[in-house]
Amino acid sequence: MPIIKSAKKRVKTAKKAAIRNTKTRRTLRGALKSFVSKPSSKTHSAAQSNLDKAAKKGVIHKNKASRLKKQAAAKAKAAGVKSTAAKKKAAPAKKAAPKKAAPKKVAAKKPAAKKAPAKKK
């Protein structure tokens, strides 16, 4: 057991982080397995979401998450699954016409006041 107060705190925080990382890793594995067993748009989006969360929390490297997302997308395409992102792009939202900005009024510069020449004594 550590004796120093800060070392005791590090043991506690490390234990909490280990539990959190284990939970994140477990949900990630479950999401990936459910996608592989039954590819659908719902399981695909869940797998991608869990990959992003794991990469953000530092459980897995961001490049590994990117690679796994790419592999999952390839499997989804092979299975004929439409991704939710493609559905969102298919229905473009109506955009309001941009308003033109009114020209700004420039304040006229005042001429510099002339100083009287200094008098000699």
C-alpha positions in Angstrom: 0.0 0.0 0.0 1.2 3.5 -0.8 2.1 5.8 2.1 2.0 9.1 0.4 -1.4 10.8 0.1 -1.1 11.6 -3.6 -0.1 8.0 -4.3 -3.2 6.8 -2.5 -5.4 9.1 -4.6 -3.7 7.8 -7.8 -4.6 4.2 -6.7 -8.3 5.2 -6.3 -8.4 7.1 -9.6 -6.6 4.3 -11.5 -9.2 1.8 -10.2 -12.1 4.0 -11.3 -10.5 4.5 -14.8 -9.9 0.7 -15.1 -13.6 0.0 -14.4 -14.7 2.7 -16.9 -12.3 1.5 -19.6 -13.5 -2.1 -19.1 -17.1 -1.1 -19.4 -16.4 0.9 -22.6 -14.4 -2.0 -24.1 -17.1 -4.5 -23.2 -19.9 -2.4 -24.8 -17.7 -1.9 -27.9 -17.1 -5.6 -28.3 -20.8 -6.3 -27.9 -21.8 -3.7 -30.5 -19.3 -5.0 -33.0 -20.4 -8.7 -32.4 -24.1 -7.7 -32.8 -23.3 -5.9 -36.1 -21.3 -8.8 -37.5 -24.0 -11.4 -36.6 -26.9 -9.2 -37.9 -25.9 -6.3 -40.1 -28.5 -3.6 -40.1 -28.4 0.2 -40.1 -29.2 0.3 -36.4 -26.4 -2.1 -35.4 -24.0 -0.4 -37.8 -24.6 3.1 -36.3 -24.3 1.6 -32.8 -21.0 0.1 -33.7 -19.7 3.3 -35.2 -20.9 5.3 -32.2 -19.2 2.9 -29.7 -16.0 3.1 -31.7 -16.0 6.8 -31.6 -16.6 6.8 -27.8 -13.8 4.3 -27.2 -11.4 6.4 -29.3 -12.4 9.6 -27.6 -11.9 8.1 -24.1 -8.5 6.7 -25.1 -9.5 3.0 -24.8 -8.4 2.4 -28.3 -6.2 4.4 -30.7 -8.0 6.8 -33.0 -6.5 5.2 -36.1 -7.7 1.7 -35.0 -11.2 3.1 -34.5 -11.0 4.6 -38.0 -9.8 1.3 -39.5 -12.6 -0.7 -37.7 -15.2 1.8 -38.9 -14.0 1.4 -42.5 -14.1 -2.4 -42.2 -17.6 -2.2 -40.7 -18.8 0.1 -43.6 -17.4 -2.4 -46.1 -19.3 -5.2 -44.5 -22.4 -3.2 -44.4 -22.1 -2.4 -48.1 -21.5 -6.0 -48.9 -24.6 -7.0 -46.9 -26.6 -4.3 -48.6 -27.2 -2.2 -45.5 -28.0 1.5 -46.0 -26.2 3.6 -43.5 -28.2 6.3 -41.6 -25.7 9.0 -42.8 -26.7 8.2 -46.4 -30.4 8.6 -45.5 -29.7 12.0 -44.0 -27.9 13.1 -47.1 -30.7 11.9 -49.4 -33.2 14.4 -47.9 -31.6 17.8 -48.2 -33.0 20.4 -45.8 -34.4 23.7 -47.1 -32.1 26.6 -46.5 -33.2 30.2 -46.1 -31.8 32.7 -48.5 -28.8 34.4 -47.0 -29.5 38.0 -46.1 -27.2 40.7 -47.6 -25.4 42.7 -45.0 -26.1 46.4 -45.0 -23.1 48.5 -45.8 -21.5 50.0 -42.8 -21.4 53.7 -42.4 -18.0 55.1 -42.1 -17.6 58.0 -39.7 -15.9 61.0 -41.3 -12.5 61.7 -39.9 -12.1 65.1 -38.2 -9.2 67.2 -39.3 -6.4 67.3 -36.7 -6.4 70.5 -34.7 -3.5 72.8 -35.4 -1.3 73.7 -32.5 -0.2 77.3 -32.0 3.6 77.7 -32.3 5.4 77.9 -29.0 6.4 81.5 -28.0 10.0 82.3 -27.2 10.8 84.3 -24.1 
